[in-house]
Amino acid sequence: MKKLALHWQIIIGLVLGLAYGMLASNSGWSDFTSDWVAPIGTIFINLLKLIAMPLVLSSLITGVASLSDIKKLSRIGGKTIAIYIGTTTIAVTLGLLTVNMLKPGDKVPNAMKEKLQVTYEKDASKKAGTVKEVKDRGPLQPIVDIIPSNFFFAASSNRNMLQVVFMAIFIGIGLIQIPKDRGKPIKDFFESLNDIVIKLVDIIMLMAPYGVFALIAQTINKVAGNNPSEVLELLGALGYYMFAVIIGLLAHAAITYMGLLKLMTRMQINTFFKGLAPAQLLAFSTSSSGATLPVTMERCEEELGVSEEVSSFVLPLGATINMDGTALYQAVAAVFIAQTLNLSLDIGAQLTIVLTTVLASIGTAAVPGAGIVMLVIILEAVGVPSAGIALILGVDRILDMVRTTINVTGDATVAVIIAESENQLNSKTN
């Protein structure tokens, strides 16, 4: 019997996790789910995170070293960063257009506004409290944060991914500068390490359907607990807001990503999404671009035909600085909160949101607490009370799943575009 394709296995795990989560919530199995089901999802994510750092390090070093020329590295790097910034700007603009047209903030009942603010007041104040540390940093601090003072310390935490990217590129440039025979042992070592990590990805993905099942079940458990009626009430109140975010994200995928693939590559849209599906489903389940990175790289290379040279440079960089989904969500959330609090934002304020969000999305990786922390900064930049984030925290986990999927899709799109521009896209996949 033919083995079921990986993306179908993951979809089955997702659907069963959803069904179990609803059943558990109605049956009062919240504690059982937390104690016996959720750990399976945690183990799965930890395994993916475990190999993310050695994968980025080994693949980037070998990728940069294989370029053999600084000019080629500058060309690929320049194109990659330019497209990433461009797509993020489009994402924020689409988000603003969506939220201004739909006006979801006008549709939240006053009673629910008060309830949300009281319920999530503590969480909101904690998130807002970390902002002072971020705002006190100097204008060049994000650049300072990229350069680590200790190689081993930087490589010891996935939060330091941008530092590891810098180190890997730096080491790769060093390998280009020395005679090939002197650098060969180091290059061979990292190539072997990269091959090992890719095989480990295959092994870990055998667990994917069970991990996804547990993650989805735990997500429902966290949101609903033993009282699903409260969730229905919350979704009813914030339904328009969630709709605005999701519509914006889908529009970005359809207009920006599909448009770029059509205009700049020979790849068929169905080929792209079929090949990337397991990574997208994993991103949806884990809400982590970093944890999904090993699978994204594997799918881009094996199913989409992106060369290892391109994928090893573009994808780790994208997982670190390319946050289209997060940027769009922040733009929609900022305007939604303003609408809910009956505050108007003029053109100048919304242009400030565009600029702040694009810059924030690039620097997000270096900030603990990422998206919500940056949202607070955006709110303060346009004069909206930061306590307003209490209005959206209740559904943030659900929306995080969707925006992470868009982030990963954006990374893969740019990888295909760069590979096509460098004549390094396997013609079999077109």
C-alpha positions, 0 to 999 in steps of 0.5 A: 500500500502506498504511504500517505504523503506527509502533508496529509498525515499532518492534516489528519493529525491537525483535524484529530487534534482539533476534534479531541481538543473540543471533546476534552474541553466539553468533557472537563479533561483539561488537566489530563490534556496538559499532563499527558497530551501536551508533552508530546507536542513539547517534545516535538517542538524541542526536537525541531529547535534542537537541530535548528541552530546546528542547521543554520550554522552548518548550512550557512557556512557551507553555503557562503563558502561555496559562493567562492566570491564576495561579489556573489555573496553581496549580490545574493544578500542585497537582492534577498534583503531588498525583497524581504523589506519590499514584501514586508512594506506591502504586507503592512500596507495591505493590513492597513487597507483591510482594517480601515475598510472593515473597521472591526473595532467599531463592532466590539460591544462596550460590555465586552471591551470592559471585560477584556480589559479587566481579564487581560489587564495583568498580562498586558501590563507585563508585556508593556513593562518590557517595553521600557528596556527596548525603548531605552536602547540606542539607535544603533543597538540592534546592530550591536546586538547582531555581533556576539562577544562569545561564539559559544554563548550565542550558539547556546540559545535559539533567541540569538539566531541573528547572531548565529547567522552573522557568525556563520556568514563571517566564518564563510567569508573567512573560508573564501579568503584562504586557499581552498586546500587549507579551508577544505577540512573545515568545509567538509566538516560543516558539510557532513554536519549539514547532511547529518542534520538533514537526516535528523529532520527526516527522523523527527518528521516521523513524529510530526502527525502526533506532535501536531495532534498534541499541539492543536489539542493543547492550543484549544485547551489553553484557550477554552479550558473546561468552559468552551462557552467563554471561547465562543463568546470571545470569538463572537466579540473579536470575530471581525478583528480576527477576520480582518487579520486573516483576510489581510494575511490571505490577500498578502499570500494571494497578491504578493507571493503568488504575483511574485512567483508568476512574474519572477519565476517559472514555477507553477503555483500549485507546485509551490504550495504542494511542495511547501505544504508540510512546512506550512502545516508545521508552522501553523501548528508550532507558531514558530518560524525557527522551529519550522526552519529545518523542514522549510529548508528540506522542502525547498531543496528537495521539493521546490528545487532550490539549490542548497547554496541559495536555501542555506543563505536565504531561509535562515536569514528569512526566519530571522528578519522576514516577518510579513505575517507578524508585521501585517498583524501588528498594523491591523492590531494597532488600528483595531485597538485605536478604533475600539477606544474611539481614537482616530488615526490620521494619514500621518499616524498610519504612515508612522505605523508603516515605518515603525512596523517595517523596522520592528519586523527586522529587529524583532528577532533580537527582542524577547517577547517579540510581536506583542512587545513591538506592538506596544512600541507601535501603539505608543508611537501613534499615541494609542494607550499600550494597555489596549493590547488587553483587547487582543491577547485572548485570541493572539495564540490563534492568530499567531498560528496563521501569521507564522504560516505566512512568515514561512510562506514568504521565506520560501517564496523569496528563496525560489525567486533568488534561486531563479534569478541566480539560475539555481532552480531545478527545472524539474519542479517548474 
